[in-house]
Amino acid sequence: MQAVAPAGHRIPYAGPQVALQGGSVFKTMTPRQEIHLKVMRHLEEHPDVTQRELARHLGVSLGKINYCLKALIDRGWVKANNFKNSKHKAAYAYLLTPRGLEEKTQITLRFLKYKVQEYQQLKQEIAELEKEVLKQKPGGHVEKS
């Protein structure tokens, strides 16, 4: 069922959501948030990484990394500093700003909460499946792999 807004009004998009057991709904990460988090996590550990190395490490295109870094810089979450590398070529050090560190922490917390809830749901589903197998299997023994 889709909500209808009065003429001239927009309903804000709540982002992707997953219905969890028990009826609660938890917002998942958008693909953009996910790539931003992956980039910020890697930059925090490797500020001198090249865009090409970052793209290879994350398994995405160089263009996507360039676009993502530009967005992170525009938001004030990452700062790009020029420096000369050992090959006498201009290079950048990508540093997370205090705002970037704060945002990375918030995104990580939301992601962690979602993953913990997902884990709990999976544990419960596994237990229910094991009970179902026990009922159907003679001798009532379930082998765990």
C-alpha positions as CSV (number, residue, x, y, z in Angstrom):
1,M,0.0,0.0,0.0
2,Q,1.5,3.3,-1.1
3,A,0.8,6.5,0.9
4,V,-0.8,9.4,-1.0
5,A,0.3,12.9,-0.3
6,P,-2.0,16.0,-0.8
7,A,-1.5,17.8,-4.1
8,G,1.8,19.7,-4.1
9,H,3.3,17.7,-1.3
10,R,5.9,15.0,-1.4
11,I,6.3,12.0,0.9
12,P,9.9,11.7,1.9
13,Y,11.6,8.5,0.7
14,A,12.5,6.4,3.7
15,G,15.1,4.4,1.9
16,P,15.3,0.6,1.6
17,Q,13.7,-1.2,4.4
18,V,13.6,-4.8,5.6
19,A,10.7,-6.2,7.6
20,L,12.1,-8.2,10.5
21,Q,10.4,-11.0,12.4
22,G,8.0,-9.6,14.9
23,G,6.8,-6.9,12.5
24,S,9.5,-4.3,13.1
25,V,11.0,-2.5,10.1
26,F,14.6,-1.6,10.0
27,K,16.2,0.7,7.4
28,T,19.0,-0.9,5.5
29,M,21.9,0.9,3.9
30,T,21.5,2.3,0.4
31,P,24.1,1.2,-2.1
32,R,25.5,4.8,-1.9
33,Q,25.8,4.7,1.9
34,E,27.5,1.3,1.6
35,I,30.1,2.4,-0.9
36,H,30.7,5.6,1.1
37,L,31.3,3.6,4.3
38,K,33.7,1.2,2.5
39,V,35.6,4.1,1.0
40,M,35.8,5.9,4.3
41,R,36.9,2.8,6.2
42,H,39.7,2.1,3.7
43,L,40.8,5.8,3.6
44,E,41.1,5.9,7.4
45,E,43.6,3.1,7.3
46,H,45.3,4.0,3.9
47,P,45.1,7.8,3.3
48,D,47.7,7.6,0.6
49,V,45.9,5.0,-1.6
50,T,45.4,5.9,-5.2
51,Q,41.9,5.9,-6.7
52,R,43.0,3.0,-8.9
53,E,44.2,1.0,-5.9
54,L,41.0,1.8,-4.0
55,A,38.8,0.8,-7.0
56,R,40.7,-2.5,-7.2
57,H,40.5,-3.2,-3.5
58,L,36.7,-2.5,-3.4
59,G,35.9,-4.3,-6.6
60,V,34.3,-1.2,-8.3
61,S,35.1,0.9,-11.3
62,L,37.6,3.7,-11.2
63,G,34.8,6.1,-12.3
64,K,32.7,5.0,-9.4
65,I,35.5,5.7,-6.9
66,N,36.2,9.1,-8.5
67,Y,32.5,10.0,-8.3
68,C,32.3,8.8,-4.7
69,L,35.4,10.7,-3.6
70,K,34.1,13.8,-5.2
71,A,30.8,13.4,-3.2
72,L,32.6,12.8,0.0
73,I,34.8,15.8,-0.5
74,D,31.8,18.0,-1.5
75,R,30.1,16.9,1.7
76,G,33.1,17.9,3.8
77,W,33.7,14.3,5.0
78,V,37.1,13.9,3.1
79,K,39.9,16.3,2.4
80,A,42.3,15.7,-0.5
81,N,45.8,17.0,0.1
82,N,48.4,17.2,-2.7
83,F,51.9,15.8,-2.1
84,K,54.8,14.5,-4.2
85,N,55.3,10.8,-4.1
86,S,58.6,9.0,-4.4
87,K,58.2,8.8,-8.2
88,H,58.1,12.7,-8.4
89,K,54.5,12.6,-9.4
90,A,51.7,14.6,-7.8
91,A,49.5,12.4,-5.6
92,Y,46.8,12.9,-3.0
93,A,46.4,11.9,0.6
94,Y,42.7,11.4,1.3
95,L,42.0,12.3,5.0
96,L,38.7,12.0,6.8
97,T,37.7,15.2,8.3
98,P,36.2,15.4,11.9
99,R,32.8,15.5,10.2
100,G,33.7,12.6,8.1
101,L,34.8,10.5,11.1
102,E,31.6,11.4,12.8
103,E,29.5,10.4,9.8
104,K,31.5,7.2,9.3
105,T,30.8,6.3,12.9
106,Q,27.0,6.9,12.5
107,I,26.8,4.9,9.3
108,T,28.8,2.1,10.9
109,L,26.5,2.0,14.0
110,R,23.4,1.8,11.8
111,F,24.9,-0.9,9.8
112,L,26.0,-2.8,12.8
113,K,22.5,-2.6,14.4
114,Y,21.0,-4.0,11.2
115,K,23.6,-6.8,11.0
116,V,23.0,-7.8,14.6
117,Q,19.3,-7.9,14.1
118,E,19.8,-9.9,10.9
119,Y,22.1,-12.3,12.7
120,Q,19.5,-12.8,15.5
121,Q,16.8,-13.5,13.0
122,L,19.1,-16.1,11.2
123,K,19.9,-17.8,14.5
124,Q,16.2,-18.1,15.2
125,E,15.4,-19.4,11.8
126,I,18.2,-22.0,12.0
127,A,16.9,-23.2,15.4
128,E,13.4,-23.6,13.9
129,L,14.8,-25.5,10.9
130,E,16.7,-27.8,13.3
131,K,13.6,-28.5,15.3
132,E,11.7,-29.2,12.0
133,V,14.4,-31.7,10.9
134,L,14.4,-33.4,14.4
135,K,10.7,-34.0,14.1
136,Q,11.1,-35.6,10.7
137,K,14.3,-37.6,11.2
138,P,14.2,-41.0,12.9
139,G,16.3,-41.0,16.0
140,G,16.0,-37.2,16.4
141,H,19.7,-36.4,15.6
142,V,20.8,-33.4,13.5
143,E,24.3,-33.3,12.1
144,K,25.9,-29.8,12.2
145,S,28.3,-28.9,9.5
